[in-house]
């Protein structure tokens, strides 16, 4: 018998291209905080957060109130044509809060890829150089420049031909993969000696915690030495905080965990609480390099999304969501360590900074099996990592504790069933 979902899936196949990969075969009907209801009335605990967009949850009351108030005033003028005070006020707040050394300035866009592209534009304009160094397994977007910067071929750039030139990939330090801080720095020196001279490099761009790459947390020593390397050669250091920003890691920005300061920081995702807005904040002299007209976009800094962003920052501060990220993350890590010990190392590594937590499994098949079990039992999880064998956790930081622990119970059952299958296969 056909269901609403099967009928919708048939329509989707006819109306939309297969290149848009869709994980769920069910369709959202409504959502509230950490709960999603599908079109057939089933409920799911959301540990995906729209891919790190909903740190403040679905339909946060402060966000809804701010958006409704803005809708009563105006929805669009194009900031470059007719500006509005809320954009300026949001830039002032970001300038004050972002971990940038000295006076800062901020400009807004719509998507994370736009933010990264514009950070590259600003860096090239300021330095008069072209080269960009990023890192293996990093993810920076789906536009051509950001695909070139992304350190993973499939599925992001496999089918789209040659990428723009001037982008070089270094190794990201990951202890579990045997890549030390020295190894990563040596790979940059190799780029300097083999591919592009340091005086032709405009910026080094890295995620403080790699998102799609598997939640690899950058070592403090690497950041410190990378900063010194950039200063030595006049290269800008850019932190891509599209996924890490706005309380996910237990601080407003992941870079707040480190003494090292970036020259530019990109942001998006949870800044808007479900509304599309992104931005670049950086040292004022660097941000002022492009001439008028060099930065912008028709929808850049849309007033409705700007209103949502103000409310997101209010919610993070008033509800102490950075502290809550640390509390929830610590509880999740405790559970994962227990599972790691009780399942004969089915979980091979646990990585965490605040509530940016990941569990690495022996194989991608194991991670997928746990994800499928969770889905069947009402918990939405995402996988990531170079080999697809990592489960990442991106629950709203506003999730009620009882619901959070219900999600953890489903996770425990999923891993336990995996361990049982693993034992059965070994006996067989």
C-alpha positions as CSV (number, residue, x, y, z in Angstrom):
1,X,0.0,0.0,0.0
2,X,1.4,3.4,-1.0
3,X,2.2,5.8,1.9
4,X,2.6,9.5,1.8
5,X,6.4,9.0,1.8
6,X,6.4,6.6,-1.1
7,X,4.2,8.9,-3.1
8,X,6.5,11.8,-2.3
9,X,9.6,9.8,-3.2
10,X,8.1,9.0,-6.6
11,X,7.4,12.7,-7.2
12,X,10.9,13.6,-6.0
13,X,12.5,11.2,-8.5
14,X,10.4,12.8,-11.3
15,X,10.9,16.4,-10.3
16,X,14.5,16.7,-8.9
17,X,17.9,15.5,-10.1
18,X,19.7,12.5,-8.5
19,X,22.8,14.7,-7.9
20,X,21.1,16.1,-4.8
21,X,21.8,13.2,-2.4
22,X,19.0,12.8,0.2
23,X,19.5,10.7,3.3
24,X,16.0,10.3,4.7
25,X,13.2,8.6,2.7
26,X,10.7,10.3,4.9
27,X,9.5,14.0,4.7
28,X,9.5,16.6,7.5
29,X,6.1,18.0,8.4
30,X,6.9,20.1,11.4
31,X,9.6,20.5,14.0
32,X,10.1,22.0,17.5
33,X,13.5,22.3,19.3
34,X,15.0,18.8,19.0
35,X,12.0,17.0,17.6
36,X,11.0,16.5,14.0
37,X,7.6,15.1,12.9
38,X,7.3,13.4,9.5
39,X,4.4,13.6,7.1
40,X,2.9,10.4,8.6
41,X,3.1,11.5,12.2
42,X,6.2,9.7,13.3
43,X,8.6,11.6,15.6
44,X,12.4,11.7,15.5
45,X,15.0,13.0,18.0
46,X,17.2,15.3,15.9
47,X,20.9,14.7,16.5
48,X,21.7,16.2,13.0
49,X,20.6,19.8,13.5
50,X,20.2,20.4,9.8
51,X,24.0,19.8,9.5
52,X,25.1,22.0,12.4
53,X,22.6,24.8,11.6
54,X,20.3,24.4,14.7
55,X,22.5,24.9,17.8
56,X,19.5,26.9,19.1
57,X,17.0,24.2,18.0
58,X,14.1,24.2,15.6
59,X,11.9,27.4,15.8
60,X,13.6,28.9,18.8
61,X,11.0,31.3,20.4
62,X,13.5,34.2,20.3
63,X,14.3,33.6,16.7
64,X,10.6,33.3,15.7
65,X,9.7,36.5,17.5
66,X,12.6,38.5,15.9
67,X,11.7,37.2,12.4
68,X,8.0,37.9,12.9
69,X,8.8,41.5,14.0
70,X,11.1,42.0,11.0
71,X,8.4,40.6,8.6
72,X,6.1,43.4,9.8
73,X,8.7,46.0,8.7
74,X,10.4,44.9,5.5
75,X,11.9,41.7,4.0
76,X,14.4,43.0,1.5
77,X,16.0,46.2,0.2
78,X,19.5,44.9,-0.8
79,X,21.9,46.3,1.8
80,X,24.1,47.7,-0.9
81,X,21.2,49.8,-2.2
82,X,19.3,50.8,0.9
83,X,21.1,49.8,4.1
84,X,19.5,49.1,7.5
85,X,20.6,49.6,11.1
86,X,20.2,45.9,12.1
87,X,23.0,44.9,9.7
88,X,25.4,47.4,11.2
89,X,24.4,46.4,14.7
90,X,25.0,42.7,14.0
91,X,28.4,43.6,12.5
92,X,29.2,45.5,15.7
93,X,28.3,42.5,17.8
94,X,30.4,40.1,15.8
95,X,33.3,42.5,15.8
96,X,33.2,42.6,19.6
97,X,32.7,38.9,20.1
98,X,35.0,37.3,17.5
99,X,38.6,36.3,18.5
100,X,40.4,38.7,16.2
101,X,43.4,40.6,17.3
102,X,42.8,44.4,17.2
103,X,40.0,46.3,15.6
104,X,37.7,44.1,13.4
105,X,35.1,44.5,10.7
106,X,32.4,42.2,9.4
107,X,30.5,41.7,6.2
108,X,27.6,39.3,5.6
109,X,26.6,36.9,2.9
110,X,24.1,34.1,2.5
111,X,25.8,30.7,2.4
112,X,29.0,29.2,3.9
113,X,30.5,28.8,0.5
114,X,30.0,32.5,-0.2
115,X,31.7,33.4,3.1
116,X,34.7,31.2,2.2
117,X,34.9,32.6,-1.4
118,X,34.8,36.1,-0.1
119,X,37.5,35.4,2.5
120,X,39.7,34.3,-0.4
121,X,38.9,37.4,-2.3
122,X,39.7,39.6,0.7
123,X,43.0,37.7,1.3
124,X,44.1,38.0,-2.3
125,X,43.2,41.6,-2.5
126,X,45.1,42.5,0.8
127,X,48.2,40.5,0.0
128,X,48.3,40.9,-3.8
129,X,49.0,37.1,-4.0
130,X,47.1,34.2,-5.5
131,X,48.0,31.0,-3.7
132,X,45.7,29.3,-1.2
133,X,46.7,26.4,1.0
134,X,44.0,24.2,2.6
135,X,44.1,20.7,4.2
136,X,43.3,17.2,3.2
137,X,39.8,16.0,4.2
138,X,38.7,19.5,4.8
139,X,35.4,20.8,3.5
140,X,34.8,24.4,2.4
141,X,31.7,24.4,0.1
142,X,30.3,23.4,-3.3
143,X,31.1,26.4,-5.5
144,X,34.1,25.9,-7.8
145,X,36.6,27.8,-5.7
146,X,35.4,26.1,-2.5
147,X,35.4,22.7,-4.2
148,X,39.0,23.3,-5.1
149,X,39.7,24.1,-1.5
150,X,37.9,21.0,-0.3
151,X,40.3,18.1,0.4
152,X,38.0,15.3,-0.7
153,X,37.3,14.3,-4.3
154,X,34.2,12.1,-4.0
155,X,31.4,13.1,-4.0
156,X,32.1,16.8,-4.0
157,X,34.3,17.4,-7.1
158,X,34.6,14.0,-8.7
159,X,32.3,14.6,-11.7
160,X,33.0,18.3,-12.4
161,X,36.3,18.4,-14.2
162,X,39.4,20.4,-13.3
163,X,39.2,22.8,-10.3
164,X,40.4,26.4,-10.3
165,X,44.2,26.7,-9.9
166,X,46.2,28.1,-7.2
167,X,44.9,25.8,-4.4
168,X,47.3,23.4,-2.6
169,X,46.5,20.8,0.0
170,X,48.6,20.2,3.1
171,X,48.2,17.4,5.7
172,X,45.9,18.0,8.7
173,X,47.4,16.8,11.9
174,X,45.4,13.8,13.1
175,X,47.1,11.6,15.8
176,X,44.8,8.6,15.2
177,X,45.9,8.6,11.5
178,X,49.6,8.9,12.4
179,X,49.9,12.5,11.1
180,X,51.8,14.5,13.7
181,X,52.1,18.3,14.0
182,X,55.6,18.0,12.5
183,X,54.3,16.0,9.6
184,X,51.6,18.6,8.9
185,X,54.1,21.4,9.0
186,X,56.5,19.5,6.8
187,X,53.8,19.1,4.2
188,X,53.4,22.9,4.1
189,X,57.1,23.3,3.6
190,X,57.0,20.7,0.9
191,X,54.3,22.8,-0.9
192,X,56.6,25.8,-0.6
193,X,59.5,23.9,-2.1
194,X,57.6,21.9,-4.7
195,X,54.5,23.8,-5.8
196,X,54.3,27.5,-4.9
197,X,56.8,29.9,-3.2
198,X,55.6,31.3,0.1
199,X,55.7,34.9,-1.2
200,X,52.9,33.8,-3.7
201,X,50.6,32.4,-1.0
202,X,47.8,34.7,0.1
203,X,46.2,32.6,2.9
204,X,46.2,29.3,4.7
205,X,42.6,28.2,5.4
206,X,41.8,25.6,8.0
207,X,38.8,24.3,10.1
208,X,39.7,24.4,13.8
209,X,37.6,21.2,13.9
210,X,37.2,19.5,10.6
211,X,33.5,18.9,9.9
212,X,33.0,16.6,7.0
213,X,36.5,15.3,7.6
214,X,35.5,13.5,10.8
215,X,35.6,16.1,13.6
216,X,39.4,16.2,13.8
217,X,40.4,18.8,16.4
218,X,43.4,21.0,15.6
219,X,46.2,20.7,18.1
220,X,47.0,24.0,19.9
221,X,50.7,23.6,19.1
222,X,50.0,23.3,15.4
223,X,48.0,26.5,15.4
224,X,50.7,28.3,17.2
225,X,53.4,27.2,14.8
226,X,51.2,27.8,11.8
227,X,50.6,31.4,13.0
228,X,54.4,31.8,13.3
229,X,54.8,30.4,9.8
230,X,52.2,32.7,8.3
231,X,53.8,35.7,10.1
232,X,57.2,34.8,8.8
233,X,56.0,34.8,5.2
234,X,53.3,37.5,5.3
235,X,50.5,34.9,4.8
236,X,47.0,35.4,6.2
237,X,45.6,32.7,8.5
238,X,41.9,32.1,7.9
239,X,39.7,30.0,10.3
240,X,36.7,28.4,8.6
241,X,34.2,28.3,11.4
242,X,31.1,27.7,9.3
243,X,30.4,24.4,11.2
244,X,32.2,25.1,14.5
245,X,30.8,28.5,15.3
246,X,28.1,29.7,17.7
247,X,28.5,27.6,20.8
248,X,28.9,24.2,19.2
249,X,32.4,23.6,20.7
250,X,31.6,25.1,24.1
251,X,32.7,28.5,23.2
252,X,31.2,31.0,20.8
253,X,33.9,30.3,18.2
254,X,36.2,27.2,18.2
255,X,39.1,29.7,17.9
256,X,38.2,30.9,21.4
257,X,39.8,27.7,22.7
258,X,43.2,28.8,21.5
259,X,45.6,31.7,22.2
260,X,46.3,31.9,18.5
261,X,44.3,34.5,16.5
262,X,43.2,34.2,12.9
263,X,43.3,37.2,10.5
264,X,39.9,36.2,9.1
265,X,37.1,34.0,10.3
266,X,34.2,32.7,8.2
267,X,30.8,31.8,9.7
268,X,27.4,30.6,8.6
269,X,25.1,27.7,9.6
270,X,24.0,28.2,13.3
271,X,24.5,32.0,13.1
272,X,21.0,32.2,11.5
273,X,19.2,29.6,13.6
274,X,17.7,28.1,10.5
275,X,17.7,31.2,8.3
276,X,20.4,31.6,5.6
277,X,23.1,34.0,6.6
278,X,26.9,33.9,6.6
279,X,29.7,36.3,7.1
280,X,33.4,37.1,7.3
281,X,35.0,38.9,10.2
282,X,38.6,40.0,10.3
283,X,41.2,42.5,11.0
284,X,39.9,45.9,10.0
285,X,42.9,46.7,7.7
286,X,42.5,43.4,5.9
287,X,38.7,43.7,5.5
288,X,39.1,47.1,4.1
289,X,41.3,46.0,1.2
290,X,38.6,45.4,-1.5
291,X,37.3,48.6,-3.1
292,X,33.6,49.5,-2.9
293,X,31.6,47.1,-5.0
294,X,34.1,44.3,-4.6
295,X,32.1,42.6,-1.8
296,X,28.3,42.0,-1.5
297,X,25.4,40.1,-3.0
298,X,21.8,40.7,-3.7
299,X,20.6,38.8,-0.7
300,X,23.8,39.3,1.4
301,X,22.8,40.1,5.0
302,X,19.1,39.7,4.3
303,X,17.2,41.7,7.0
304,X,15.0,38.7,8.1
305,X,18.1,36.5,8.5
306,X,19.9,39.4,10.3
307,X,17.1,39.6,12.8
308,X,17.3,35.8,13.4
309,X,21.1,36.1,13.9
310,X,20.6,38.8,16.6
311,X,18.2,36.5,18.4
312,X,20.6,33.5,18.1
313,X,23.3,35.5,19.8
314,X,20.8,36.6,22.5
315,X,19.8,33.0,23.1
316,X,23.3,31.7,23.3
317,X,24.2,34.4,25.9
318,X,21.0,34.4,28.0
319,X,20.6,30.6,28.0
320,X,24.3,29.9,28.6
321,X,24.5,27.6,25.6
322,X,28.3,27.4,25.6
323,X,28.2,26.0,29.1
324,X,25.4,23.6,28.1
325,X,27.5,22.4,25.1
326,X,30.2,21.4,27.4
327,X,27.8,19.6,29.8
328,X,26.0,17.7,27.1
329,X,29.3,16.9,25.3
330,X,30.9,15.5,28.4
331,X,27.9,13.2,29.1
332,X,27.9,12.0,25.5
333,X,31.7,11.3,25.6
334,X,31.2,9.4,28.9
335,X,28.6,7.2,27.1
336,X,30.8,6.6,24.1
337,X,33.7,5.6,26.2
338,X,31.5,3.1,28.0
339,X,30.4,1.7,24.6
340,X,34.0,1.6,23.4
341,X,35.0,-0.5,26.4
342,X,32.0,-2.8,26.3
343,X,32.0,-3.6,22.6
344,X,35.6,-4.8,22.1
345,X,36.8,-1.6,20.4
346,X,34.1,-1.5,17.7
347,X,34.5,2.3,18.4
348,X,38.1,2.9,17.6
349,X,38.3,6.7,18.4
350,X,36.3,9.4,20.1
351,X,37.0,13.0,19.3
352,X,35.3,16.0,21.0
353,X,35.4,19.7,21.7
354,X,32.4,20.7,23.6
355,X,29.3,19.3,21.8
356,X,31.2,18.8,18.6
357,X,31.6,15.1,19.2
358,X,32.4,12.1,16.9
359,X,32.7,8.4,17.3
360,X,34.9,6.6,14.7
361,X,34.0,2.9,13.9
362,X,36.2,0.2,12.4
363,X,34.3,0.3,9.1
364,X,31.8,2.5,7.2
365,X,29.4,-0.4,7.3
366,X,29.3,-0.4,11.0
367,X,28.7,3.3,11.2
368,X,26.0,3.0,8.6
369,X,24.4,0.1,10.5
370,X,24.2,2.2,13.7
371,X,22.8,5.1,11.8
372,X,20.1,2.9,10.2
373,X,19.2,1.4,13.6
374,X,18.9,4.8,15.1
375,X,16.7,6.0,12.2
376,X,14.4,3.0,12.6
377,X,14.1,3.8,16.3
378,X,13.5,7.5,16.0
379,X,16.9,9.1,16.2
380,X,18.5,11.1,13.4
381,X,22.3,10.7,13.1
382,X,24.8,11.8,10.5
383,X,28.0,10.1,9.3
384,X,31.2,11.8,8.0
385,X,35.0,11.2,7.7
386,X,37.3,10.3,4.9
387,X,36.1,6.7,4.9
388,X,32.5,7.4,6.0
389,X,33.1,5.5,9.3
390,X,32.5,8.3,11.7
391,X,29.2,9.2,13.4
392,X,29.0,12.9,14.3
393,X,26.6,14.4,16.8
394,X,25.0,17.8,16.2
395,X,22.0,17.9,18.5
396,X,20.5,21.3,19.4
397,X,22.1,22.7,22.5
398,X,18.6,23.5,23.7
399,X,17.5,19.8,23.8
400,X,15.7,18.8,27.0
401,X,17.9,16.5,29.1
402,X,15.3,13.7,29.1
403,X,15.1,13.7,25.4
404,X,18.9,13.9,25.1
405,X,19.2,10.8,27.2
406,X,16.5,9.0,25.3
407,X,18.6,9.6,22.2
408,X,21.7,8.2,24.0
409,X,19.7,5.1,24.9
410,X,18.9,4.5,21.3
411,X,22.5,5.0,20.4
412,X,23.6,2.5,23.0
413,X,21.1,-0.1,21.7
414,X,22.3,0.5,18.1
415,X,26.0,0.0,19.1
416,X,25.1,-3.0,21.2
417,X,23.2,-4.6,18.3
418,X,26.3,-4.0,16.1
419,X,28.5,-5.6,18.7
420,X,26.2,-8.6,18.8
421,X,26.3,-8.9,15.0
422,X,30.1,-8.5,15.2
423,X,30.4,-11.4,17.7
424,X,28.0,-13.6,15.7
425,X,30.0,-13.1,12.5
426,X,33.3,-13.9,14.4
427,X,31.8,-17.2,15.8
428,X,30.5,-18.1,12.4
